[in-house]
Amino acid sequence: MHAYLNVKLAELRQSNQDLESFATIASHDLMAPVRKIINFAGALLENSVRFSENDKFLLDKIINSGKRMRLLMDDILAYSRLAGHSFTFERVNLNDVLDEVMANLSFEVMETKGKIQFEPFPIIEANKIQMVQLFQNLISNSLKYRKENVPPVVKISSTREEEGFIKISVEDNGIGIKNEYADLVFQAFERLNPQIEGTGMGLAICKKVVVSHGGKITVKSLPDGGGSVFYIKLPERHGK
C-alpha cells in the first residue's frame, strides 16, 4: 500500500510539473502576439489624425481587450505555478507581508480613498511570496468590489486557535457576497459581477495558497448589506 501511494504521489507531482510547463509555454507563446497587438494598436492610436472617432473607439477597445488578455494569462500562470511547486516554508512576519502589500496597493488605496486597518500579527511558518499573493488579492478585491460613493474600509485581524492554528479575518464594507455563492467565488474564472473588471482568478489563487499551507478559507456575507468577511485558518508551524 505504501509503495502504491508513493507511485501515485510521484505521478501527481509529474502531472503538476507538466501543467506548469504547459502553462508557462502557452503563456509565453501567447504573450508575444498579444503584446504586439497592444503596441501596434497603440501606435495607430497615437497617429490617428486621419481616423474617425469610431476608428479611435475601436482601436481603444482593441488595446483594452489585449490588456485584459495579458492580465488573464499572468493570473493563469500564477495559478499553475502554485500547483506545480513544493514551496519551502520559513518564519514569516505577517506584519512585514502587510507592509509590502500596502506599498504595492498604495495607488489603489489612494484612488478609492480607502482605509486599511490591521493590528499586529504573529510570526508563522509560511512562504512569504504566497502570503503576499494572498493578502494582496483579498485587499484588492475589497477595494474593487466597493459600494458606489462609499470609501472602502478593510479591517484585518487575527486570533490564535487551538491545535497550533491562527484565524485571520479580512472584513470589508463593500457590496458583499451572497452566502449561496460562498463556495462558487473560489472557483477559477468565476466572476459574479461581470460589470467589474477582473479575470476571475484572484480568489482561486487565494484558495490555492491557503490549501498549499494546510489551511482553509471561507467567506461570509455580513448582515444588512454590511459587506463580507473572509476567514483564513493557517497553521503556525509545519511538520518537518
Phi and psi restraints in degrees (value plus and minus 20) as a CYANA .aco file:
   2 HIS   PHI     -82.5   -42.5
   2 HIS   PSI     -62.4   -22.4
   3 ALA   PHI     -84.0   -44.0
   3 ALA   PSI     -59.1   -19.1
   4 TYR   PHI     -82.8   -42.8
   4 TYR   PSI     -63.4   -23.4
   5 LEU   PHI     -84.2   -44.2
   5 LEU   PSI     -58.4   -18.4
   6 ASN   PHI     -83.5   -43.5
   6 ASN   PSI     -59.6   -19.6
   7 VAL   PHI     -84.3   -44.3
   7 VAL   PSI     -66.1   -26.1
   8 LYS   PHI     -85.2   -45.2
   8 LYS   PSI     -57.2   -17.2
   9 LEU   PHI     -85.3   -45.3
   9 LEU   PSI     -61.1   -21.1
  10 ALA   PHI     -83.8   -43.8
  10 ALA   PSI     -60.0   -20.0
  11 GLU   PHI     -84.2   -44.2
  11 GLU   PSI     -60.3   -20.3
  12 LEU   PHI     -84.7   -44.7
  12 LEU   PSI     -62.4   -22.4
  13 ARG   PHI     -83.1   -43.1
  13 ARG   PSI     -61.6   -21.6
  14 GLN   PHI     -84.5   -44.5
  14 GLN   PSI     -60.2   -20.2
  15 SER   PHI     -82.5   -42.5
  15 SER   PSI     -62.1   -22.1
  16 ASN   PHI     -84.5   -44.5
  16 ASN   PSI     -60.9   -20.9
  17 GLN   PHI     -85.1   -45.1
  17 GLN   PSI     -59.1   -19.1
  18 ASP   PHI     -84.1   -44.1
  18 ASP   PSI     -59.9   -19.9
  19 LEU   PHI     -82.5   -42.5
  19 LEU   PSI     -64.5   -24.5
  20 GLU   PHI     -85.7   -45.7
  20 GLU   PSI     -62.0   -22.0
  21 SER   PHI     -81.4   -41.4
  21 SER   PSI     -63.4   -23.4
  22 PHE   PHI     -81.9   -41.9
  22 PHE   PSI     -66.1   -26.1
  23 ALA   PHI     -84.4   -44.4
  23 ALA   PSI     -58.9   -18.9
  24 THR   PHI     -84.4   -44.4
  24 THR   PSI     -67.6   -27.6
  25 ILE   PHI     -84.3   -44.3
  25 ILE   PSI     -66.0   -26.0
  26 ALA   PHI     -82.1   -42.1
  26 ALA   PSI     -63.1   -23.1
  27 SER   PHI     -83.4   -43.4
  27 SER   PSI     -63.5   -23.5
  28 HIS   PHI     -84.3   -44.3
  28 HIS   PSI     -65.5   -25.5
  29 ASP   PHI     -87.4   -47.4
  29 ASP   PSI     -53.6   -13.6
  30 LEU   PHI    -101.5   -61.5
  30 LEU   PSI     -49.5    -9.5
  31 MET   PHI     -85.1   -45.1
  31 MET   PSI     -57.5   -17.5
  32 ALA   PHI     -81.4   -41.4
  32 ALA   PSI     -71.9   -31.9
  33 PRO   PHI     -85.6   -45.6
  33 PRO   PSI     -53.6   -13.6
  34 VAL   PHI     -84.6   -44.6
  34 VAL   PSI     -62.1   -22.1
  35 ARG   PHI     -81.9   -41.9
  35 ARG   PSI     -60.0   -20.0
  36 LYS   PHI     -86.0   -46.0
  36 LYS   PSI     -60.9   -20.9
  37 ILE   PHI     -79.6   -39.6
  37 ILE   PSI     -65.5   -25.5
  38 ILE   PHI     -83.1   -43.1
  38 ILE   PSI     -66.1   -26.1
  39 ASN   PHI     -86.6   -46.6
  39 ASN   PSI     -63.9   -23.9
  40 PHE   PHI     -87.3   -47.3
  40 PHE   PSI     -62.5   -22.5
  41 ALA   PHI     -84.6   -44.6
  41 ALA   PSI     -57.2   -17.2
  42 GLY   PHI     -85.3   -45.3
  42 GLY   PSI     -60.1   -20.1
  43 ALA   PHI     -83.7   -43.7
  43 ALA   PSI     -61.1   -21.1
  44 LEU   PHI     -84.2   -44.2
  44 LEU   PSI     -59.3   -19.3
  45 LEU   PHI     -87.3   -47.3
  45 LEU   PSI     -54.0   -14.0
  46 GLU   PHI     -89.7   -49.7
  46 GLU   PSI     -46.4    -6.4
  47 ASN   PHI    -135.0   -95.0
  47 ASN   PSI      33.8    73.8
  48 SER   PHI    -123.5   -83.5
  48 SER   PSI      10.3    50.3
  49 VAL   PHI     -79.2   -39.2
  49 VAL   PSI     -59.6   -19.6
  50 ARG   PHI    -108.2   -68.2
  50 ARG   PSI     -21.5    18.5
  51 PHE   PHI    -107.5   -67.5
  51 PHE   PSI     128.8   168.8
  52 SER   PHI     -98.0   -58.0
  52 SER   PSI     149.2   189.2
  53 GLU   PHI     -82.6   -42.6
  53 GLU   PSI     -53.7   -13.7
  54 ASN   PHI     -87.9   -47.9
  54 ASN   PSI     -58.8   -18.8
  55 ASP   PHI     -80.9   -40.9
  55 ASP   PSI     -64.6   -24.6
  56 LYS   PHI     -83.7   -43.7
  56 LYS   PSI     -58.4   -18.4
  57 PHE   PHI     -82.4   -42.4
  57 PHE   PSI     -63.7   -23.7
  58 LEU   PHI     -87.3   -47.3
  58 LEU   PSI     -59.5   -19.5
  59 LEU   PHI     -83.5   -43.5
  59 LEU   PSI     -60.0   -20.0
  60 ASP   PHI     -83.5   -43.5
  60 ASP   PSI     -57.6   -17.6
  61 LYS   PHI     -84.6   -44.6
  61 LYS   PSI     -60.5   -20.5
  62 ILE   PHI     -81.5   -41.5
  62 ILE   PSI     -65.1   -25.1
  63 ILE   PHI     -83.2   -43.2
  63 ILE   PSI     -66.3   -26.3
  64 ASN   PHI     -86.0   -46.0
  64 ASN   PSI     -57.8   -17.8
  65 SER   PHI     -85.6   -45.6
  65 SER   PSI     -60.0   -20.0
  66 GLY   PHI     -83.2   -43.2
  66 GLY   PSI     -59.8   -19.8
  67 LYS   PHI     -86.9   -46.9
  67 LYS   PSI     -57.5   -17.5
  68 ARG   PHI     -86.1   -46.1
  68 ARG   PSI     -59.6   -19.6
  69 MET   PHI     -85.3   -45.3
  69 MET   PSI     -60.2   -20.2
  70 ARG   PHI     -82.8   -42.8
  70 ARG   PSI     -61.4   -21.4
  71 LEU   PHI     -84.9   -44.9
  71 LEU   PSI     -60.3   -20.3
  72 LEU   PHI     -83.3   -43.3
  72 LEU   PSI     -63.5   -23.5
  73 MET   PHI     -84.7   -44.7
  73 MET   PSI     -56.7   -16.7
  74 ASP   PHI     -82.7   -42.7
  74 ASP   PSI     -62.1   -22.1
  75 ASP   PHI     -89.0   -49.0
  75 ASP   PSI     -59.3   -19.3
  76 ILE   PHI     -82.8   -42.8
  76 ILE   PSI     -61.1   -21.1
  77 LEU   PHI     -85.3   -45.3
  77 LEU   PSI     -62.0   -22.0
  78 ALA   PHI     -82.5   -42.5
  78 ALA   PSI     -60.4   -20.4
  79 TYR   PHI     -85.7   -45.7
  79 TYR   PSI     -64.4   -24.4
  80 SER   PHI     -86.1   -46.1
  80 SER   PSI     -53.1   -13.1
  81 ARG   PHI     -87.3   -47.3
  81 ARG   PSI     -52.1   -12.1
  82 LEU   PHI     -85.7   -45.7
  82 LEU   PSI     -52.1   -12.1
  83 ALA   PHI     -99.2   -59.2
  83 ALA   PSI     -46.7    -6.7
  84 GLY   PHI    -114.4   -74.4
  84 GLY   PSI     -27.2    12.8
  85 HIS   PHI    -138.0   -98.0
  85 HIS   PSI     130.6   170.6
  86 SER   PHI    -121.6   -81.6
  86 SER   PSI      88.4   128.4
  87 PHE   PHI    -107.6   -67.6
  87 PHE   PSI     130.1   170.1
  88 THR   PHI    -105.0   -65.0
  88 THR   PSI     112.1   152.1
  89 PHE   PHI    -116.5   -76.5
  89 PHE   PSI     122.8   162.8
  90 GLU   PHI    -162.9  -122.9
  90 GLU   PSI     150.8   190.8
  91 ARG   PHI     -90.1   -50.1
  91 ARG   PSI     101.3   141.3
  92 VAL   PHI    -144.6  -104.6
  92 VAL   PSI     105.8   145.8
  93 ASN   PHI    -104.5   -64.5
  93 ASN   PSI      91.8   131.8
  94 LEU   PHI     -85.6   -45.6
  94 LEU   PSI     -41.0    -1.0
  95 ASN   PHI     -85.6   -45.6
  95 ASN   PSI     -60.5   -20.5
  96 ASP   PHI     -85.6   -45.6
  96 ASP   PSI     -57.1   -17.1
  97 VAL   PHI     -80.8   -40.8
  97 VAL   PSI     -67.1   -27.1
  98 LEU   PHI     -88.3   -48.3
  98 LEU   PSI     -54.1   -14.1
  99 ASP   PHI     -81.8   -41.8
  99 ASP   PSI     -61.5   -21.5
 100 GLU   PHI     -86.8   -46.8
 100 GLU   PSI     -61.8   -21.8
 101 VAL   PHI     -83.3   -43.3
 101 VAL   PSI     -61.8   -21.8
 102 MET   PHI     -83.7   -43.7
 102 MET   PSI     -56.5   -16.5
 103 ALA   PHI     -86.8   -46.8
 103 ALA   PSI     -60.2   -20.2
 104 ASN   PHI     -86.2   -46.2
 104 ASN   PSI     -53.6   -13.6
 105 LEU   PHI    -124.0   -84.0
 105 LEU   PSI      -4.3    35.7
 106 SER   PHI     -78.2   -38.2
 106 SER   PSI     -60.2   -20.2
 107 PHE   PHI     -86.0   -46.0
 107 PHE   PSI     -65.7   -25.7
 108 GLU   PHI     -82.1   -42.1
 108 GLU   PSI     -59.8   -19.8
 109 VAL   PHI     -84.2   -44.2
 109 VAL   PSI     -64.4   -24.4
 110 MET   PHI     -85.7   -45.7
 110 MET   PSI     -62.9   -22.9
 111 GLU   PHI     -84.4   -44.4
 111 GLU   PSI     -57.4   -17.4
 112 THR   PHI    -111.5   -71.5
 112 THR   PSI     -21.7    18.3
 113 LYS   PHI      38.1    78.1
 113 LYS   PSI      16.5    56.5
 114 GLY   PHI    -100.4   -60.4
 114 GLY   PSI     146.1   186.1
 115 LYS   PHI    -154.4  -114.4
 115 LYS   PSI     103.8   143.8
 116 ILE   PHI    -131.6   -91.6
 116 ILE   PSI      98.8   138.8
 117 GLN   PHI    -135.1   -95.1
 117 GLN   PSI     109.3   149.3
 118 PHE   PHI    -170.3  -130.3
 118 PHE   PSI     130.6   170.6
 119 GLU   PHI    -120.5   -80.5
 119 GLU   PSI     150.4   190.4
 120 PRO   PHI     -77.0   -37.0
 120 PRO   PSI     117.5   157.5
 121 PHE   PHI    -132.6   -92.6
 121 PHE   PSI     139.2   179.2
 122 PRO   PHI    -100.0   -60.0
 122 PRO   PSI     152.3   192.3
 123 ILE   PHI    -114.5   -74.5
 123 ILE   PSI     110.7   150.7
 124 ILE   PHI    -149.7  -109.7
 124 ILE   PSI     146.8   186.8
 125 GLU   PHI    -108.0   -68.0
 125 GLU   PSI      97.7   137.7
 126 ALA   PHI    -179.5  -139.5
 126 ALA   PSI    -199.7  -159.7
 127 ASN   PHI    -122.8   -82.8
 127 ASN   PSI      98.0   138.0
 128 LYS   PHI     -83.2   -43.2
 128 LYS   PSI     -60.8   -20.8
 129 ILE   PHI     -79.6   -39.6
 129 ILE   PSI     -62.8   -22.8
 130 GLN   PHI     -88.7   -48.7
 130 GLN   PSI     -55.0   -15.0
 131 MET   PHI     -85.3   -45.3
 131 MET   PSI     -57.7   -17.7
 132 VAL   PHI     -83.4   -43.4
 132 VAL   PSI     -64.0   -24.0
 133 GLN   PHI     -77.5   -37.5
 133 GLN   PSI     -65.0   -25.0
 134 LEU   PHI     -80.9   -40.9
 134 LEU   PSI     -76.9   -36.9
 135 PHE   PHI     -89.5   -49.5
 135 PHE   PSI     -54.5   -14.5
 136 GLN   PHI     -86.6   -46.6
 136 GLN   PSI     -61.3   -21.3
 137 ASN   PHI     -85.8   -45.8
 137 ASN   PSI     -61.9   -21.9
 138 LEU   PHI     -86.3   -46.3
 138 LEU   PSI     -66.1   -26.1
 139 ILE   PHI     -88.6   -48.6
 139 ILE   PSI     -60.9   -20.9
 140 SER   PHI     -79.9   -39.9
 140 SER   PSI     -60.4   -20.4
 141 ASN   PHI     -82.3   -42.3
 141 ASN   PSI     -61.8   -21.8
 142 SER   PHI     -84.0   -44.0
 142 SER   PSI     -56.8   -16.8
 143 LEU   PHI     -90.9   -50.9
 143 LEU   PSI     -57.1   -17.1
 144 LYS   PHI     -92.4   -52.4
 144 LYS   PSI     -63.1   -23.1
 145 TYR   PHI    -116.1   -76.1
 145 TYR   PSI      30.0    70.0
 146 ARG   PHI    -106.9   -66.9
 146 ARG   PSI     143.3   183.3
 147 LYS   PHI     -97.9   -57.9
 147 LYS   PSI     129.9   169.9
 148 GLU   PHI     -84.9   -44.9
 148 GLU   PSI     111.3   151.3
 149 ASN   PHI      44.0    84.0
 149 ASN   PSI      -0.3    39.7
 150 VAL   PHI    -144.5  -104.5
 150 VAL   PSI      93.9   133.9
 151 PRO   PHI     -78.7   -38.7
 151 PRO   PSI     112.7   152.7
 152 PRO   PHI     -91.5   -51.5
 152 PRO   PSI     120.1   160.1
 153 VAL   PHI    -145.7  -105.7
 153 VAL   PSI     104.5   144.5
 154 VAL   PHI    -138.6   -98.6
 154 VAL   PSI     104.5   144.5
 155 LYS   PHI    -134.1   -94.1
 155 LYS   PSI     104.0   144.0
 156 ILE   PHI    -140.1  -100.1
 156 ILE   PSI     107.5   147.5
 157 SER   PHI    -163.1  -123.1
 157 SER   PSI     148.2   188.2
 158 SER   PHI    -165.0  -125.0
 158 SER   PSI     131.4   171.4
 159 THR   PHI    -156.9  -116.9
 159 THR   PSI     131.7   171.7
 160 ARG   PHI    -105.4   -65.4
 160 ARG   PSI     111.4   151.4
 161 GLU   PHI    -123.5   -83.5
 161 GLU   PSI     152.4   192.4
 162 GLU   PHI     -92.6   -52.6
 162 GLU   PSI     144.2   184.2
 163 GLU   PHI      44.6    84.6
 163 GLU   PSI       8.9    48.9
 164 GLY   PHI      56.1    96.1
 164 GLY   PSI       6.0    46.0
 165 PHE   PHI    -132.4   -92.4
 165 PHE   PSI     134.5   174.5
 166 ILE   PHI    -137.2   -97.2
 166 ILE   PSI     129.0   169.0
 167 LYS   PHI    -136.2   -96.2
 167 LYS   PSI     102.5   142.5
 168 ILE   PHI    -130.0   -90.0
 168 ILE   PSI     114.3   154.3
 169 SER   PHI    -137.3   -97.3
 169 SER   PSI     115.8   155.8
 170 VAL   PHI    -142.0  -102.0
 170 VAL   PSI      82.9   122.9
 171 GLU   PHI    -128.9   -88.9
 171 GLU   PSI     119.0   159.0
 172 ASP   PHI    -154.1  -114.1
 172 ASP   PSI     150.6   190.6
 173 ASN   PHI    -130.1   -90.1
 173 ASN   PSI      11.0    51.0
 174 GLY   PHI    -102.3   -62.3
 174 GLY   PSI    -177.0  -137.0
 175 ILE   PHI     -95.2   -55.2
 175 ILE   PSI     -33.6     6.4
 176 GLY   PHI      61.5   101.5
 176 GLY   PSI     149.7   189.7
 177 ILE   PHI    -149.6  -109.6
 177 ILE   PSI     102.8   142.8
 178 LYS   PHI     -81.4   -41.4
 178 LYS   PSI     120.8   160.8
 179 ASN   PHI     -80.5   -40.5
 179 ASN   PSI     -47.2    -7.2
 180 GLU   PHI     -89.8   -49.8
 180 GLU   PSI     -34.3     5.7
 181 TYR   PHI    -123.6   -83.6
 181 TYR   PSI      -8.2    31.8
 182 ALA   PHI     -80.9   -40.9
 182 ALA   PSI     -52.7   -12.7
 183 ASP   PHI    -109.5   -69.5
 183 ASP   PSI     -53.6   -13.6
 184 LEU   PHI     -83.0   -43.0
 184 LEU   PSI     -54.3   -14.3
 185 VAL   PHI     -85.0   -45.0
 185 VAL   PSI     -39.4     0.6
 186 PHE   PHI    -110.2   -70.2
 186 PHE   PSI     -18.9    21.1
 187 GLN   PHI    -103.8   -63.8
 187 GLN   PSI     125.0   165.0
 188 ALA   PHI     -82.1   -42.1
 188 ALA   PSI     120.0   160.0
 189 PHE   PHI      49.4    89.4
 189 PHE   PSI     -10.3    29.7
 190 GLU   PHI    -105.1   -65.1
 190 GLU   PSI      99.9   139.9
 191 ARG   PHI    -146.6  -106.6
 191 ARG   PSI      88.3   128.3
 192 LEU   PHI     -97.3   -57.3
 192 LEU   PSI     -42.7    -2.7
 193 ASN   PHI    -147.2  -107.2
 193 ASN   PSI      69.6   109.6
 194 PRO   PHI     -82.7   -42.7
 194 PRO   PSI     -36.8     3.2
 195 GLN   PHI     -93.1   -53.1
 195 GLN   PSI     -39.7     0.3
 196 ILE   PHI    -118.1   -78.1
 196 ILE   PSI     109.4   149.4
 197 GLU   PHI     -83.4   -43.4
 197 GLU   PSI     123.6   163.6
 198 GLY   PHI     146.1   186.1
 198 GLY   PSI     150.8   190.8
 199 THR   PHI    -124.3   -84.3
 199 THR   PSI     -31.2     8.8
 200 GLY   PHI      57.0    97.0
 200 GLY   PSI      -3.5    36.5
 201 MET   PHI    -130.0   -90.0
 201 MET   PSI     -35.2     4.8
 202 GLY   PHI     -77.5   -37.5
 202 GLY   PSI     -71.8   -31.8
 203 LEU   PHI     -94.4   -54.4
 203 LEU   PSI     -47.6    -7.6
 204 ALA   PHI     -84.1   -44.1
 204 ALA   PSI     -60.3   -20.3
 205 ILE   PHI     -84.9   -44.9
 205 ILE   PSI     -61.6   -21.6
 206 CYS   PHI     -78.3   -38.3
 206 CYS   PSI     -66.3   -26.3
 207 LYS   PHI     -84.3   -44.3
 207 LYS   PSI     -60.5   -20.5
 208 LYS   PHI     -82.1   -42.1
 208 LYS   PSI     -60.8   -20.8
 209 VAL   PHI     -83.0   -43.0
 209 VAL   PSI     -69.0   -29.0
 210 VAL   PHI     -83.6   -43.6
 210 VAL   PSI     -64.6   -24.6
 211 VAL   PHI     -83.4   -43.4
 211 VAL   PSI     -59.0   -19.0
 212 SER   PHI     -85.7   -45.7
 212 SER   PSI     -38.7     1.3
 213 HIS   PHI    -116.2   -76.2
 213 HIS   PSI     -13.3    26.7
 214 GLY   PHI      55.6    95.6
 214 GLY   PSI       6.6    46.6
 215 GLY   PHI    -136.0   -96.0
 215 GLY   PSI    -184.7  -144.7
 216 LYS   PHI    -165.9  -125.9
 216 LYS   PSI     122.9   162.9
 217 ILE   PHI    -149.9  -109.9
 217 ILE   PSI     114.9   154.9
 218 THR   PHI    -157.4  -117.4
 218 THR   PSI     145.0   185.0
 219 VAL   PHI    -155.1  -115.1
 219 VAL   PSI     125.8   165.8
 220 LYS   PHI    -157.6  -117.6
 220 LYS   PSI     118.7   158.7
 221 SER   PHI    -101.9   -61.9
 221 SER   PSI     115.7   155.7
 222 LEU   PHI    -101.4   -61.4
 222 LEU   PSI     129.5   169.5
 223 PRO   PHI     -88.1   -48.1
 223 PRO   PSI     136.3   176.3
 224 ASP   PHI      38.5    78.5
 224 ASP   PSI      17.2    57.2
 225 GLY   PHI      44.8    84.8
 225 GLY   PSI      10.3    50.3
 226 GLY   PHI    -101.4   -61.4
 226 GLY   PSI     -20.0    20.0
 227 GLY   PHI      92.5   132.5
 227 GLY   PSI    -168.6  -128.6
 228 SER   PHI    -164.1  -124.1
 228 SER   PSI     142.9   182.9
 229 VAL   PHI    -157.2  -117.2
 229 VAL   PSI     109.6   149.6
 230 PHE   PHI    -117.4   -77.4
 230 PHE   PSI     114.1   154.1
 231 TYR   PHI    -132.3   -92.3
 231 TYR   PSI     105.3   145.3
 232 ILE   PHI    -140.1  -100.1
 232 ILE   PSI     106.1   146.1
 233 LYS   PHI    -130.4   -90.4
 233 LYS   PSI     100.7   140.7
 234 LEU   PHI    -149.8  -109.8
 234 LEU   PSI     122.7   162.7
 235 PRO   PHI     -93.8   -53.8
 235 PRO   PSI     123.0   163.0
 236 GLU   PHI     -94.8   -54.8
 236 GLU   PSI     -49.5    -9.5
 237 ARG   PHI    -152.5  -112.5
 237 ARG   PSI     137.8   177.8
 238 HIS   PHI    -143.4  -103.4
 238 HIS   PSI     117.2   157.2
 239 GLY   PHI     -86.9   -46.9
 239 GLY   PSI     125.3   165.3
